[in-house]
Amino acid sequence: MTTLHAGYFTQGLDADPALAAAIRGEAARQQDGIELIASENIVSRLVLEAQGSVLTNKTVEGPAYGRYYGGAEFADAIEALAVERATRLFGCRFANVQPHSGSNANGGVFLGLLKLGDTILSMNTAAGGHISHGHPATLTGRDYRIVSYGVNRESECIDLDEVRAIALDHEAQLIIAGGSAYPRAIDFAALRAIADEAGALLMVDMAHVAGLVATGLYPNPFPHAHVVTTTTYKSLRGARGGLVLWNDEALSDRINYGIFPGVQGSVMMHAVAGKAACLGEALRPEFRAYNAAVLANARAMAAALAAEGVRIVSGGTDCGLMLADLTALDVTGDVAAKALEQAGLAVNKNLIPFDPRPPEAPSGLRLSSNAGTARGFGTAEFETIAGWIARLVRTPMDREMVAATRGEVSALCARFPIYR
């Protein structure tokens, strides 16, 4: 039998040595290092297999059971399963599971519910907001009129009086709650009252707290928000991608058309399968235990860092992430992050509220307990991690200290293996 490519259906990763080496290197990095970046987590073997399945081969457009292409019987069943699980998990009526990312989910909502040039009120990125909520470098910042709110200088928490004043003064059509680096609980009821007074819609982007919301460990946005967006790979511990969730049927066509054909075309069915898998896992009782541990671990790490003299923005955290202020330690976030990565601790540099420094060399670090908790770390391990961080941010140029810490990190990781 003649084939155009011998081994096409039988050869695996070893058929491409350069790619195989890079992927195996990443697997080793994840096993031997500690992930503290809030935008990352560690998925289950189930999610890996679902997302790496034959669904990669299937192209579909349009809603489940209303596709533009044929051969969609099983793709429809998988997407319907993901939708059912999403609505059951969050107690809402409607879900769109097609967005390729959280940014696509947000963009689809904007396109579906707003007119070009409408005013969006969102948290400033310098105060913890997300770039997809109106940063001038994005399409959102180009296509809509963006006004922003920040945090109170003393409390470093959202100033609701400021939000109200800006919303009314600028006649906002959409108010966005949620962000990328805001560690405190958000008063969604108060924001809905402001939105109603301003005649605006309220959108909540709960990407960093969705798992906590699903398990009752963070304020629930659904009684208050007109629409909620999230990613599925941070606190939901699943496939990379986004969701849009809502309750008002009158918004359904506008939201769905905003996603397709508004901001994206074909559905990535392998990603939807991964979403269905992680949403199924999130409906199990052990998922609440995981999120309770995320919260306890984050608070333990924040307290331990504070005890070591590292200031925590707003004085603590109500979710899995926190911001560490390095100002008093005379080191910038970029320098600290590089030293920590060399020691096997992956973090990201981050602006702090009212940061006098530029984003490229900011005054802070963003830290998260999500991934470490997924591999089994408890409060004792996170207190140890806090000690490593505290000593390295004080001596980032000490090569011997970095190397010694790298050995300690590797020893801890060996006790908590992944993907055995």
C-alpha positions as CSV (number, residue, x, y, z in Angstrom):
1,M,0.0,0.0,0.0
2,T,1.4,3.4,-1.0
3,T,1.1,6.3,1.4
4,L,2.1,9.9,1.0
5,H,3.6,10.0,4.4
6,A,4.8,6.7,6.0
7,G,3.8,6.5,9.6
8,Y,1.3,9.4,9.4
9,F,-1.2,7.6,11.6
10,T,1.2,5.7,13.8
11,Q,4.2,7.9,14.6
12,G,4.1,10.0,17.7
13,L,6.1,12.9,19.1
14,D,9.4,11.2,18.6
15,A,9.0,11.7,14.9
16,D,9.9,15.4,15.5
17,P,12.9,15.4,17.8
18,A,13.2,19.1,18.1
19,L,9.6,19.5,19.1
20,A,9.7,16.5,21.4
21,A,12.7,17.9,23.2
22,A,11.0,21.2,23.8
23,I,7.8,19.6,25.1
24,R,9.6,17.2,27.4
25,G,11.7,20.1,28.6
26,E,8.5,22.0,29.5
27,A,7.1,18.9,31.3
28,A,10.4,18.7,33.3
29,R,10.1,22.4,34.1
30,Q,6.6,22.0,35.5
31,Q,7.6,18.9,37.5
32,D,10.8,20.4,39.0
33,G,9.6,24.0,39.5
34,I,6.8,25.7,41.4
35,E,4.2,27.6,39.4
36,L,3.1,30.8,41.2
37,I,1.7,32.7,38.2
38,A,-2.0,33.5,38.7
39,S,-2.9,32.9,35.1
40,E,-1.8,29.3,35.2
41,N,-2.8,26.0,36.8
42,I,-2.2,22.3,36.4
43,V,-4.9,20.3,34.6
44,S,-5.8,16.7,35.2
45,R,-4.9,13.8,33.0
46,L,-8.5,13.7,32.0
47,V,-8.4,17.3,30.7
48,L,-5.1,16.6,28.9
49,E,-6.6,13.5,27.1
50,A,-9.8,15.3,26.2
51,Q,-8.0,18.3,24.7
52,G,-5.5,16.1,22.9
53,S,-8.2,13.9,21.4
54,V,-9.6,13.3,17.8
55,L,-11.8,16.4,18.3
56,T,-8.7,18.2,17.0
57,N,-9.8,17.0,13.5
58,K,-13.4,18.4,13.7
59,T,-14.5,21.7,12.2
60,V,-17.9,23.2,13.2
61,E,-19.4,26.6,13.0
62,G,-22.6,27.9,14.6
63,P,-24.4,26.6,17.7
64,A,-24.7,22.9,18.7
65,Y,-27.5,21.2,16.7
66,G,-27.5,24.1,14.3
67,R,-24.1,23.8,12.6
68,Y,-23.1,25.0,9.1
69,Y,-21.1,21.8,8.6
70,G,-22.2,18.2,8.6
71,G,-20.8,15.3,10.6
72,A,-21.4,17.1,13.9
73,E,-23.3,14.5,15.9
74,F,-20.7,13.9,18.6
75,A,-19.4,17.5,18.5
76,D,-22.9,18.6,19.2
77,A,-23.2,16.2,22.1
78,I,-19.9,17.4,23.6
79,E,-20.7,21.1,23.4
80,A,-24.2,20.5,24.8
81,L,-22.6,18.6,27.7
82,A,-20.2,21.5,28.4
83,V,-23.1,24.0,28.3
84,E,-25.2,21.9,30.7
85,R,-22.3,21.5,33.1
86,A,-21.5,25.2,33.0
87,T,-25.0,26.3,33.8
88,R,-25.4,23.7,36.5
89,L,-22.0,24.6,38.1
90,F,-22.8,28.3,38.3
91,G,-26.6,28.2,38.7
92,C,-27.3,30.3,35.6
93,R,-29.6,29.7,32.7
94,F,-27.4,30.2,29.6
95,A,-23.8,29.6,28.6
96,N,-21.7,30.0,25.5
97,V,-18.7,27.7,25.8
98,Q,-17.1,28.5,22.4
99,P,-14.8,31.5,23.2
100,H,-11.1,30.6,22.4
101,S,-10.0,32.8,25.3
102,G,-11.3,35.1,28.0
103,S,-10.4,38.1,25.8
104,N,-12.6,36.6,23.0
105,A,-15.4,36.1,25.5
106,N,-15.1,39.7,26.6
107,G,-14.8,41.0,23.0
108,G,-17.9,39.0,22.0
109,V,-20.0,40.5,24.8
110,F,-18.9,44.0,23.9
111,L,-19.7,43.5,20.2
112,G,-23.0,41.8,21.0
113,L,-24.3,44.2,23.6
114,L,-22.8,47.6,22.7
115,K,-22.5,49.9,19.8
116,L,-19.1,51.0,18.6
117,G,-18.1,54.1,20.5
118,D,-20.2,53.3,23.5
119,T,-18.7,54.1,26.9
120,I,-17.2,51.3,29.0
121,L,-16.2,51.9,32.6
122,S,-13.6,49.4,33.8
123,M,-10.8,49.0,36.3
124,N,-7.6,50.7,35.2
125,T,-4.9,48.1,34.4
126,A,-2.5,50.0,36.7
127,A,-4.9,49.2,39.6
128,G,-5.4,45.6,38.7
129,G,-7.7,45.6,35.7
130,H,-7.3,43.4,32.6
131,I,-6.1,44.7,29.2
132,S,-9.1,43.2,27.4
133,H,-11.3,45.7,29.4
134,G,-10.2,48.7,27.4
135,H,-6.4,49.0,27.3
136,P,-5.5,51.4,24.5
137,A,-3.3,48.8,22.8
138,T,-6.3,46.5,22.3
139,L,-9.3,46.5,19.8
140,T,-11.5,47.3,22.8
141,G,-9.5,50.5,23.5
142,R,-9.8,51.5,19.9
143,D,-13.5,50.7,19.3
144,Y,-15.1,52.0,22.5
145,R,-14.8,55.0,24.7
146,I,-13.0,53.8,27.8
147,V,-13.1,55.5,31.2
148,S,-11.6,53.8,34.2
149,Y,-11.8,53.6,38.0
150,G,-9.0,52.6,40.4
151,V,-8.7,51.9,44.1
152,N,-8.5,54.0,47.2
153,R,-5.0,55.1,48.0
154,E,-5.2,54.1,51.6
155,S,-7.3,50.8,51.5
156,E,-6.1,49.8,48.0
157,C,-9.7,48.5,47.5
158,I,-12.3,49.6,45.0
159,D,-13.8,53.0,45.9
160,L,-17.5,52.6,45.1
161,D,-18.2,56.3,45.4
162,E,-15.6,57.0,42.7
163,V,-17.1,54.3,40.5
164,R,-20.6,55.9,40.9
165,A,-19.3,59.4,40.2
166,I,-17.5,58.3,37.0
167,A,-20.4,56.1,35.8
168,L,-22.9,59.0,36.1
169,D,-20.6,61.7,34.8
170,H,-19.6,59.8,31.7
171,E,-23.0,58.0,31.2
172,A,-21.4,54.6,30.9
173,Q,-23.3,51.9,28.9
174,L,-21.3,49.1,30.4
175,I,-19.6,48.7,33.8
176,I,-17.0,46.0,34.2
177,A,-16.1,44.4,37.5
178,G,-13.2,42.0,37.9
179,G,-9.6,42.2,36.7
180,S,-6.2,40.6,36.5
181,A,-4.6,41.6,39.7
182,Y,-7.2,42.5,42.2
183,P,-7.1,40.3,45.4
184,R,-10.1,41.4,47.3
185,A,-13.8,40.5,47.3
186,I,-16.0,42.7,45.1
187,D,-19.4,44.1,46.1
188,F,-21.4,43.1,43.1
189,A,-24.7,44.2,44.6
190,A,-23.4,47.7,45.0
191,L,-22.0,47.8,41.5
192,R,-25.3,46.6,40.1
193,A,-27.1,49.5,42.0
194,I,-24.6,51.9,40.4
195,A,-25.2,50.4,36.9
196,D,-29.0,50.7,37.3
197,E,-28.7,54.3,38.4
198,A,-26.5,55.0,35.4
199,G,-28.6,53.0,33.0
200,A,-25.7,50.7,32.3
201,L,-25.2,47.0,32.0
202,L,-23.0,45.2,34.5
203,M,-20.5,42.7,33.3
204,V,-18.4,40.6,35.7
205,D,-15.1,39.1,34.5
206,M,-14.5,36.4,37.2
207,A,-11.6,34.7,35.4
208,H,-9.4,34.6,38.5
209,V,-12.1,33.6,41.0
210,A,-14.5,31.4,39.0
211,G,-13.6,28.3,41.0
212,L,-14.2,30.1,44.3
213,V,-17.5,31.4,43.0
214,A,-18.6,28.0,41.9
215,T,-17.9,26.6,45.4
216,G,-19.4,29.4,47.4
217,L,-16.1,30.8,48.6
218,Y,-16.3,34.2,46.9
219,P,-19.3,36.6,46.3
220,N,-21.6,35.3,43.7
221,P,-22.0,37.7,40.7
222,F,-25.0,36.0,39.1
223,P,-27.8,37.6,41.1
224,H,-26.4,41.0,40.1
225,A,-24.5,40.9,36.8
226,H,-26.3,41.1,33.4
227,V,-23.5,38.9,32.0
228,V,-20.5,37.1,33.4
229,T,-17.3,36.0,31.6
230,T,-14.5,33.7,32.7
231,T,-11.6,31.7,31.5
232,T,-11.5,28.0,32.3
233,Y,-7.8,27.5,33.0
234,K,-7.1,29.6,36.1
235,S,-9.2,28.7,39.2
236,L,-11.3,26.3,37.2
237,R,-8.2,24.2,36.6
238,G,-9.1,23.2,33.1
239,A,-8.6,23.7,29.4
240,R,-7.5,27.0,28.0
241,G,-10.5,29.0,26.8
242,G,-13.4,31.2,27.8
243,L,-17.1,31.1,28.8
244,V,-19.9,33.6,28.7
245,L,-22.7,33.1,31.2
246,W,-26.0,34.9,31.7
247,N,-29.6,34.6,32.9
248,D,-31.7,37.0,30.7
249,E,-33.0,35.2,27.6
250,A,-33.4,38.6,25.9
251,L,-29.6,38.9,25.7
252,S,-29.0,35.4,24.2
253,D,-29.0,36.2,20.5
254,R,-26.9,39.3,20.9
255,I,-24.3,37.5,23.0
256,N,-24.2,34.4,20.8
257,Y,-23.9,36.4,17.6
258,G,-21.2,38.5,19.3
259,I,-19.1,35.4,19.7
260,F,-19.9,33.8,16.3
261,P,-19.6,35.3,13.8
262,G,-18.7,38.4,15.7
263,V,-15.2,37.8,17.0
264,Q,-14.4,34.2,15.9
265,G,-15.2,31.5,13.4
266,S,-14.9,27.8,13.8
267,V,-15.2,26.3,17.3
268,M,-12.1,24.6,18.7
269,M,-13.9,21.4,19.6
270,H,-10.8,19.8,21.3
271,A,-10.8,22.8,23.6
272,V,-14.6,22.5,24.2
273,A,-14.0,18.8,25.1
274,G,-11.4,20.0,27.6
275,K,-13.8,22.5,29.0
276,A,-16.5,19.8,29.4
277,A,-14.0,17.7,31.3
278,C,-12.9,20.4,33.7
279,L,-16.5,21.5,34.3
280,G,-17.4,17.9,35.1
281,E,-14.6,17.8,37.6
282,A,-15.7,21.1,39.1
283,L,-19.1,19.6,39.9
284,R,-17.5,17.0,42.2
285,P,-17.3,17.5,46.0
286,E,-13.5,17.4,45.9
287,F,-13.4,20.6,43.9
288,R,-14.8,22.6,46.8
289,A,-12.0,21.1,49.0
290,Y,-9.5,22.2,46.4
291,N,-10.8,25.8,46.3
292,A,-10.9,25.9,50.1
293,A,-7.3,24.9,50.1
294,V,-6.4,27.5,47.5
295,L,-7.9,30.2,49.8
296,A,-6.2,28.9,52.9
297,N,-2.8,28.5,51.1
298,A,-3.0,32.0,49.6
299,R,-3.7,33.5,53.0
300,A,-0.9,31.5,54.6
301,M,1.6,32.6,52.0
302,A,0.5,36.3,52.3
303,A,0.8,36.2,56.1
304,A,4.2,34.5,55.9
305,L,5.5,37.1,53.4
306,A,4.2,39.9,55.6
307,A,5.9,38.4,58.6
308,E,9.2,38.5,56.6
309,G,8.7,42.2,55.9
310,V,7.3,41.9,52.4
311,R,4.2,44.2,52.2
312,I,1.1,42.7,50.7
313,V,-1.1,45.1,48.8
314,S,-4.4,45.8,50.6
315,G,-3.1,43.8,53.6
316,G,-4.1,40.4,52.4
317,T,-6.3,38.4,49.9
318,D,-9.8,37.1,49.4
319,C,-8.9,34.8,46.6
320,G,-6.0,32.7,45.2
321,L,-3.8,35.7,44.2
322,M,-2.0,38.5,45.9
323,L,0.3,41.4,45.1
324,A,3.7,41.8,46.9
325,D,5.1,45.3,47.1
326,L,8.9,45.3,46.9
327,T,9.3,49.1,47.2
328,A,10.8,48.9,50.7
329,L,13.3,46.2,49.6
330,D,15.0,48.3,47.0
331,V,14.4,45.8,44.2
332,T,12.1,45.9,41.1
333,G,9.7,43.2,40.1
334,D,11.6,42.3,36.9
335,V,14.8,41.7,38.8
336,A,13.1,39.8,41.5
337,A,11.1,37.7,39.1
338,K,14.3,36.7,37.2
339,A,16.0,35.6,40.3
340,L,13.0,33.6,41.5
341,E,12.7,31.9,38.1
342,Q,16.3,30.8,38.3
343,A,15.5,29.3,41.6
344,G,12.6,27.4,40.2
345,L,9.8,29.7,41.3
346,A,7.8,31.1,38.4
347,V,6.2,34.4,39.2
348,N,5.3,37.5,37.2
349,K,6.4,41.1,37.7
350,N,3.3,43.4,38.2
351,L,2.4,47.0,38.8
352,I,1.1,47.8,42.2
353,P,-1.6,50.5,42.7
354,F,-0.2,54.0,42.2
355,D,3.1,52.5,41.1
356,P,5.7,55.2,40.2
357,R,7.6,52.7,38.2
358,P,6.9,51.5,34.5
359,P,5.3,48.2,33.7
360,E,8.6,46.8,32.4
361,A,10.3,47.3,35.8
362,P,7.4,47.6,38.2
363,S,7.4,47.6,42.0
364,G,5.5,44.4,42.6
365,L,5.1,40.7,42.0
366,R,1.8,38.8,41.4
367,L,1.6,35.5,43.2
368,S,-0.9,32.7,43.3
369,S,-1.6,29.5,45.2
370,N,-3.7,27.8,42.4
371,A,-1.1,25.5,40.8
372,G,0.7,24.6,43.9
373,T,-2.5,23.6,45.6
374,A,-3.4,21.5,42.5
375,R,-0.3,19.4,43.0
376,G,-1.0,19.0,46.7
377,F,0.8,21.7,48.6
378,G,-0.7,22.8,51.9
379,T,-0.1,25.8,54.2
380,A,3.2,24.5,55.5
381,E,4.6,24.3,51.9
382,F,3.3,27.8,51.1
383,E,4.9,29.2,54.2
384,T,8.2,27.6,53.1
385,I,7.7,29.1,49.6
386,A,7.1,32.5,51.2
387,G,10.4,32.2,53.0
388,W,12.2,31.4,49.8
389,I,10.7,34.4,48.1
390,A,11.5,36.7,51.0
391,R,15.2,35.8,51.1
392,L,15.6,35.9,47.3
393,V,14.0,39.3,46.7
394,R,16.4,40.7,49.3
395,T,19.4,39.1,47.6
396,P,18.5,38.6,43.9
397,M,22.1,38.8,42.8
398,D,23.4,36.2,45.2
399,R,24.1,33.3,42.9
400,E,24.9,30.9,45.7
401,M,21.6,31.7,47.4
402,V,19.7,31.2,44.2
403,A,21.4,27.9,43.6
404,A,20.8,26.7,47.1
405,T,17.1,27.6,46.9
406,R,16.9,25.8,43.5
407,G,18.0,22.6,45.3
408,E,15.4,23.1,48.0
409,V,12.6,23.8,45.4
410,S,13.6,20.6,43.5
411,A,13.4,18.5,46.7
412,L,10.0,19.8,47.5
413,C,8.7,19.2,44.0
414,A,10.0,15.6,44.1
415,R,7.6,15.0,47.0
416,F,4.6,16.2,44.9
417,P,5.0,14.7,41.4
418,I,2.7,15.4,38.5
419,Y,1.7,13.2,35.6
420,R,3.4,10.1,36.9
